[in-house]
Amino acid sequence: MTDRSRPDGGRDDHLPEGVVPRTIDGDQRLTTRGAPVYGEPTAGEWRAWDPGRSKLGALLGRGVETGFEGGDTVLYLGAASGTTVSHVADFSGPTYAVEFAPRPARDLVRVAEERPNLFPLLKDARRPETYAHVVESDVDVLFQDVATRGQGDVACRNRRFLADDGWLVATVKARSEDVTGPPEVTYEHVVETIEEEYEVVTTERMDPLHEDHLAVVARPR
Ligand SMILES: C[S@@+](CC[C@H](N)C(=O)[O-])C[C@H]1O[C@@H](n2cnc3c(N)ncnc32)[C@H](O)[C@@H]1O
């Protein structure tokens, strides 16, 4: 069983091993150990994880059980320039980071230069067959933050990589599905699609830090 004890003697059972609450600049922050990426404050080797810039950071800060344990094999969809996935790679095993926009992917490659377990893939997450030869099957956690139309479908298409006892953590941006409709209705549709391949464990509205976003934590059926 994973020991999630903190150096200060406390316990945060939902936190992966390697994500540690620390006081930096007088504030209690979640931190990971690694090279800084986006100008975040540091204390020695530890870097603060900004929940305002990272939906996963915000979820862990709220105490949501995500399935990340530390040392996991991770497939991360929608890596952008690497803000969140850099933290994930700090506490995970092999971390495959898919991003289809060349510009942020260039920054992502630089982030990966300092993290030998981070593998950037300039690929479209809607077409998993284009990276199936690189990504191992049986990943422990599939994390998704793609902000595109068809977010439920992307989660279902990438189910093929996830171990049967793995976890999906998907953040759903309402406005990417429907610019004008009420977010609640959009969430319902996306969750219904996700339920074709997964059993939903938790949903969590991410307002106000991440407006009009819903997080969905689910297990494969
Ligand atoms: C909200 S940003 C991700 C932020 C990032 N996850 C973080 O926290 O550091 C969404 C990203 O998804 C990417 N994206 C959107 N559709 C995609 C697709 N079909 N395949 C791969 N990446 C996609 C966008 O280019 C954008 O960089």
The ligand as an ORCA input file, in Angstrom:
! r2SCAN-3c Opt
* xyz 0 1
  C      -6.729     24.014    -21.697
  S      -5.372     23.656    -22.697
  C      -4.469     22.474    -21.734
  C      -3.759     23.012    -20.539
  C      -2.848     21.983    -19.916
  N      -3.548     20.731    -19.718
  C      -2.282     22.411    -18.589
  O      -2.992     22.357    -17.572
  O      -1.103     22.783    -18.530
  C      -6.061     22.599    -23.909
  C      -5.030     22.060    -24.882
  O      -5.631     21.002    -25.618
  C      -5.100     21.028    -26.902
  N      -5.993     20.241    -27.766
  C      -7.269     20.552    -28.142
  N      -7.762     19.590    -28.936
  C      -6.787     18.652    -29.049
  C      -6.704     17.421    -29.738
  N      -7.728     16.958    -30.455
  N      -5.565     16.704    -29.652
  C      -4.513     17.164    -28.908
  N      -4.541     18.330    -28.251
  C      -5.661     19.065    -28.303
  C      -5.034     22.511    -27.235
  O      -4.143     22.763    -28.304
  C      -4.576     23.094    -25.912
  O      -3.184     23.221    -25.863
*
